[in-house]
């Protein structure tokens, strides 16, 4: 696990286009020296799902380490 630098802010990056969207990696690269970057994104594009309600299937979260 990556060491968290306590003297830097935590930067949250999220989107609805999915973890593999090119913009997410570009944004991480742009801000990685400014603080501890945490990315929260779906495993595949979910555009338009902001008004959806999840009741039939549980939400799952997996930690992924990217370089």
DRENGUZA-187496 format. One record per residue: residue in one letter; x, y, z of N, C-alpha, C in turn. Coordinates in steps of 0.05 Angstrom, whole numbers, padded with zeros to 5 digits, always signed. Layout:
N
AXYZXYZXYZ
...
//
This chain:
67
X+00017-00024+00000+00000+00000+00000+00018+00025+00000
X+00009+00045-00014+00024+00070-00016+00024+00086+00009
X+00046+00098+00016+00048+00114+00040+00034+00141+00037
X+00017+00148+00055+00002+00173+00054+00019+00195+00067
X+00023+00217+00052+00038+00240+00062+00018+00258+00077
X+00023+00260+00103+00004+00275+00121+00006+00305+00117
X+00027+00315+00105+00029+00344+00102+00017+00354+00076
X+00006+00336+00060-00007+00344+00035-00037+00338+00036
X-00053+00354+00022-00082+00349+00022-00089+00323+00006
X-00113+00313+00012-00124+00290-00003-00141+00301-00026
X-00135+00293-00050-00149+00302-00074-00167+00279-00084
X-00193+00283-00085-00212+00263-00095-00218+00269-00124
X-00214+00249-00141-00220+00251-00170-00242+00230-00175
X-00263+00238-00188-00285+00219-00194-00297+00227-00221
X-00311+00208-00233-00325+00213-00258-00346+00192-00262
X-00361+00193-00283-00381+00172-00290-00373+00158-00316
X-00350+00164-00326-00341+00153-00352-00326+00127-00348
X-00319+00120-00324-00305+00095-00318-00276+00099-00312
X-00264+00080-00298-00237+00082-00288-00216+00083-00311
X-00224+00072-00335-00206+00071-00357-00208+00096-00376
X-00224+00115-00369-00227+00139-00385-00201+00154-00386
X-00193+00163-00410-00167+00177-00413-00165+00202-00396
X-00187+00216-00392-00186+00241-00376-00178+00236-00347
X-00186+00214-00336-00179+00209-00308-00149+00206-00304
X-00136+00191-00321-00107+00188-00319-00093+00215-00323
X-00102+00231-00342-00090+00257-00347-00093+00275-00323
X-00117+00274-00310-00122+00291-00286-00104+00282-00263
X-00102+00256-00259-00084+00246-00238-00055+00255-00243
X-00046+00253-00267-00019+00262-00273-00015+00292-00268
X-00036+00307-00273-00034+00336-00270-00033+00345-00241
X-00045+00329-00222-00046+00338-00194-00031+00320-00175
X-00018+00299-00184-00006+00280-00166+00015+00291-00148
X+00028+00313-00156+00049+00325-00139+00037+00345-00119
X+00011+00351-00121-00001+00370-00103-00012+00357-00078
X-00016+00331-00078-00028+00318-00054-00031+00288-00058
X-00045+00276-00039-00052+00247-00040-00077+00244-00058
X-00074+00231-00080-00096+00228-00100-00111+00202-00095
X-00138+00205-00093-00156+00182-00090-00175+00184-00114
X-00178+00162-00129-00196+00162-00152-00219+00143-00145
X-00244+00152-00149-00267+00135-00146-00283+00137-00172
X-00285+00114-00186-00298+00114-00212-00309+00086-00217
X-00330+00084-00233-00342+00058-00239-00323+00042-00257
X-00327+00016-00258-00309-00001-00275-00315+00001-00305
X-00338+00013-00311-00346+00017-00339-00363+00043-00340
X-00366+00055-00364-00381+00080-00365-00409+00078-00354
X-00417+00098-00339-00443+00099-00326-00457+00125-00330
X-00452+00138-00353-00464+00164-00358-00494+00163-00356
X-00505+00183-00343-00534+00185-00339-00545+00169-00316
X-00528+00156-00300-00537+00140-00278-00539+00155-00252
X-00535+00181-00253-00536+00197-00228-00563+00197-00215
X-00584+00192-00230-00611+00192-00219-00621+00163-00214
X-00604+00144-00218-00612+00116-00215-00612+00108-00185
X-00628+00088-00179-00629+00077-00152-00621+00048-00154
X-00601+00041-00137-00592+00013-00136-00605-00002-00114
X-00624-00020-00121-00638-00035-00100-00636-00065-00106
X-00632-00073-00131-00633-00101-00138-00606-00115-00135
X-00584-00100-00137-00557-00112-00135-00540-00096-00116
X-00524-00108-00100-00507-00093-00082-00484-00079-00097
X-00476-00057-00086-00453-00043-00097-00427-00056-00087
X-00408-00059-00104-00382-00071-00097-00360-00050-00103
X-00339-00051-00086-00317-00033-00090-00291-00050-00089
X-00273-00045-00109-00248-00059-00110-00226-00038-00111
X-00204-00043-00095-00182-00024-00095-00163-00032-00118
X-00155-00012-00134-00137-00016-00157-00114+00003-00153
X-00090-00007-00156-00066+00010-00155-00056+00014-00183
X-00055+00039-00191-00046+00047-00218-00020+00062-00216
X-00004+00060-00236+00022+00075-00237+00022+00095-00259
//
